[in-house]
Amino acid sequence: MKRILFTVAAAIISTAAFAPVAQAQHTRTEVIVVQKAPPALRREAIPAARRGYEWVPGYWNWTGRRYTWVGGHYEKVRAGYVYARPEWRRDRGGWVLDRGGWRSGDRVAGPGRDRDGDGIPNRHDARPNNPNRY
């Protein structure tokens, strides 16, 4: 019996020595913390604008073992909401993914700010919820 326990303990310890360097922690709120920095964003060709839809750029997602690219797509516009793109932020514990999604326009930016981050203040932007410059 001792020999079996010793063998199992040795197997567990040896596999722990070869654990991947980039580890992720998942919590109940789906916050992902990864020790390895994400790759640089890819350049995507943005298709022609579609009335009633907003372009959501792609991002790097963590699969638990590695980063995979999730391509950009169009999302149906929701009145009173702004789409916050997914983005990785540096934190004390590593890299944290903010999955983004639809958020109330009042919470994202106040009056006179640049809600979609395209460099044009909302008061001068014909499409303040769309980050496309043209």
C-alpha positions in Angstrom: 0.0 0.0 0.0 2.9 2.4 0.9 4.5 1.6 -2.5 1.3 2.6 -4.4 0.9 5.9 -2.4 4.6 6.7 -3.0 4.3 6.0 -6.7 1.2 8.2 -7.0 2.8 11.0 -5.0 5.9 10.8 -7.2 3.8 11.0 -10.4 1.9 14.1 -9.1 5.1 15.8 -8.1 6.8 15.1 -11.4 3.9 16.4 -13.5 3.8 19.6 -11.4 7.4 20.2 -12.4 6.4 20.4 -16.1 3.3 22.7 -15.6 3.1 25.4 -18.3 4.7 28.7 -17.5 1.6 30.6 -18.6 -1.1 29.8 -16.1 -4.6 31.2 -15.9 -7.0 31.6 -12.9 -10.7 31.6 -13.4 -13.1 32.9 -10.9 -16.9 32.9 -10.6 -17.2 36.2 -12.5 -15.2 34.8 -15.5 -12.2 37.0 -14.8 -9.2 35.6 -16.5 -5.7 36.3 -15.2 -2.8 35.0 -17.3 0.9 35.3 -16.4 2.0 35.5 -20.1 1.4 38.8 -22.0 -0.9 38.6 -25.0 0.5 38.9 -28.5 0.1 42.2 -30.4 -3.3 42.9 -31.9 -3.7 41.8 -35.5 -4.7 44.2 -38.2 -8.1 43.5 -39.7 -9.7 44.7 -42.8 -13.0 46.3 -41.7 -15.8 45.5 -44.1 -18.2 48.2 -45.4 -20.4 49.8 -42.7 -23.8 48.2 -42.2 -26.8 50.3 -41.1 -27.9 49.4 -37.6 -24.7 47.5 -36.8 -21.5 48.4 -35.1 -18.1 46.8 -35.9 -16.4 45.0 -33.0 -12.7 44.5 -33.6 -11.0 41.2 -32.9 -9.0 40.3 -29.8 -6.8 37.6 -28.3 -8.7 35.1 -26.2 -7.1 32.7 -23.6 -8.1 29.0 -24.1 -6.4 27.8 -20.9 -3.2 26.8 -22.7 -2.6 29.5 -25.3 -3.9 32.6 -27.0 -6.2 32.3 -30.0 -7.4 35.1 -32.2 -11.2 35.9 -32.2 -12.0 37.8 -35.4 -13.9 41.0 -35.5 -17.6 41.0 -36.4 -20.7 43.2 -36.5 -23.0 43.6 -33.5 -26.6 44.9 -33.8 -26.7 48.4 -32.2 -28.6 48.7 -28.9 -30.1 52.1 -28.2 -28.6 53.8 -25.2 -25.6 51.4 -25.0 -22.0 51.5 -26.2 -20.0 48.4 -27.1 -16.8 48.2 -25.1 -14.2 46.1 -27.0 -12.5 43.2 -25.2 -9.0 44.2 -24.0 -6.2 42.9 -21.9 -4.9 45.0 -18.9 -1.7 44.6 -16.9 -2.5 43.8 -13.2 -0.5 42.9 -10.2 -1.3 39.2 -10.7 -0.6 39.2 -14.4 -2.8 40.0 -17.5 -6.5 40.4 -17.0 -9.1 40.1 -19.8 -12.0 42.5 -19.8 -14.4 40.8 -22.1 -16.2 44.0 -23.0 -19.7 43.9 -24.3 -22.7 46.3 -24.3 -22.6 48.9 -21.5 -24.8 51.8 -20.7 -23.6 54.9 -22.5 -23.7 57.0 -19.3 -21.3 54.7 -17.6 -18.7 54.6 -20.4 -18.2 58.3 -21.0 -19.7 61.5 -19.8 -20.8 64.5 -22.0 -18.1 65.9 -24.2 -15.9 62.9 -24.1 -14.9 60.4 -26.8 -17.1 57.4 -26.2 -15.9 55.2 -29.0 -12.2 56.2 -28.8 -11.8 57.3 -32.4 -10.3 60.7 -31.5 -13.4 62.7 -32.3 -15.3 64.2 -29.3 -18.9 63.0 -29.1 -20.3 66.4 -29.7 -18.6 66.5 -33.1 -18.9 62.8 -34.0 -21.7 61.8 -36.4 -21.4 58.2 -35.1 -20.3 58.5 -31.4 -20.8 54.8 -30.7 -18.8 53.5 -33.7 -15.0 53.4 -33.5 -14.6 53.5 -37.3 -13.0 56.8 -38.3 -14.6 57.1 -41.7 
